[in-house]
Amino acid sequence: MSHHDPNEIYPVPEGRAETALINAERYTQMYRRSLEDPDGFWREEARRIDWMTPFTEISDVSWDKDDLHIRWFADGKLNASVNCIDRHLAERADETAILWEGDDPADDKAITYRQLYEAVCRLANGLKSIGVQKGDRVTIYMPMIPEAAYAMLACARIGAVHSVVFGGFSPDALAGRISDCESRFVITADEGLRGGKTIPLKANVDKAVESAGDVDQVIVVRRTGADVAWDETRDVDYATLVAGQDANCDPEPMNAEDPLFILYTSGSTGKPKGVLHTTGGYMVWASMTHEYVFDYRPGEIYWCTADVGWVTGHTYIVYGPLANGATTLMFEGVPTWPGPDRFWQVIDKHKVNTFYTAPTAIRALMREGDEPVKKHSRASLRLLGTVGEPINPEAWCWYYRVVGEERCPIVDTWWQTETGGALITPLPGVTDMKPGSATRPFFGVEPALMDADGKRLADNGAAEGNLVIARSWPGQMRTVYGDHQRFIDTYFTAYPGYYFTGDGARRDTDGYWWITGRVDDVLNVSGHRLGTAEIESALVSHDDIAEAAVVGYPHDVKGQGIYCYVTLMGGRKAEDEDIAEIKAWVRQEIGPVATPDLIQFAPGLPKTRSGKIMRRILRKIAENDFSNLGDTSTLADPSVVEDLIENRKNR
Ligand code: 6R9
């Protein structure tokens, strides 16, 4: 069993600072300037984007809830697709823009910047030909195939607003997202293909459109060639649509504050929010964070394993890397198919330099042991990244030691759909790492901590509280589509004058930031604040525990008790002594205050399809309240919930 000292420091690997784009001295100087002279800083930094009409205004922001507006570079005009494609043609038309790896390991292709240009222009013209106009919303419900990126960029080219809906969502979830933004166009595929299994995308769209109503046209890419139902008046074959189109399409000059996309994300209450990002600020943020956080150099192969249905796919598969002229790897499959070594096999096959994935994937692969990793050389790797949830030190260390062989820095990037790109993150040539800490703020980002009474805690020294951001940054979301009041209520009301992240955080004496999890997941046990992530991390550091989720439940004496859902290694069934052992373990790892009150062994945990544990459901079950579990439609495997309820009742 391993123990982790939270202050253990992993220095920037040798030689890295000398070659990195940003070293410690430069970080300090740039960070200071970004806060002290923001206008000067952003005026220069925004030049990384090609503007059709240069901006003269920098920012015009008020977070006052009675006059809330956020505008960056507002008098500038640009087009996102030009920045991702056209401007690279002079120098790298024949270099690979998108390196596609199919679900089947024998299936791959390289799309050059010139080919990307032509594919996007043809589709943009095709969209116009069926009536898509500037400002129209276009829903994209696609597998991870190049056409998904073409679709996003074609929308951007003509000023249509895309709303990508993850291909794993149900027809109902899709319908809700189509009707919320009154989208009249859907782009999809006949079927998706993941882990050797097909996903009936077109059939799902057919169902969704039936209930969503006003969809005029559905464009269908033939991915598997399956026989799908066809409505001659509504359905359009993608290949036919683009076949006769001109391979040039004049880009629409967009105002910096014109919408680029909507992306739906779950809140703690109510239906999903349509997070709206605009063009100028988002592109600056995507490009800048991609370059600096991943220390990106021309010619490198960069792989983010997210799906384009999530914000990580938007910013770090499509817009960020392409804005920088990178080669971005797009993977259709899953980490464990055909074998548990697929990631490492793909890394060797394509000589991947940067690999960016989620802690949940790392934990799953860690369970498979070191052998599948070591079977492949991974010699090309220079940098590793994580995103999506706090990473427990065990998983971090395995990733660092086994996958990266202690030569690759890990960038643990904290951010949200709402933030557009990374806000708190190490920089590879700058930041000494601590496993589990997202470390330090990116340029222009001023994080702060609030206590329960809404008082800002001191900016120096150790502190813990609710994480807010004290000033605007260009990549910030601008509104909730169709519900500006909800935007104000959710993010700017709890702490007037601040953006409220919904996360809790701790800052240590070195000024490092540790995200402790969503604030609704913070427990108050006998007056002590405990992050569920902290307890989970302790649990999974036990050799017998594969996965754990912790929630609070009402406790007569302590206020809240600690309820732990635990999955044992190898699906092993629990014995009586396991409970005593695990309680003692956590007590020892964190302290008596963190001793679990109840432990429920679970064969599986309820997760969203992006791998996030749905704590809301776990809290209800822990509270013995099975009647009101809310929306379970986004679960990867809904049957897990029935098992949990059954076990809870039998306790
Ligand atoms: C990019 C993304 C946002 C929430 C966020 C936080 C959690 C994301 C994290 C992290 C700790 C990290 N989160 N990255 N927590 N360390 N490096 O995941 O966006 O799906 O909107 O989720 O995810 O709780 O508030 P999104």
Boltz pocket constraint, residues with backbone or C-beta under 6 A from the ligand:
constraints:
  - pocket:
      binder: B
      contacts: [[A, 265], [A, 310], [A, 311], [A, 312], [A, 386], [A, 387], [A, 388], [A, 389], [A, 390], [A, 391], [A, 412], [A, 413], [A, 414], [A, 415], [A, 416], [A, 417], [A, 418], [A, 424], [A, 438], [A, 501], [A, 502], [A, 503], [A, 515], [A, 517], [A, 518]]
      max_distance: 6.0
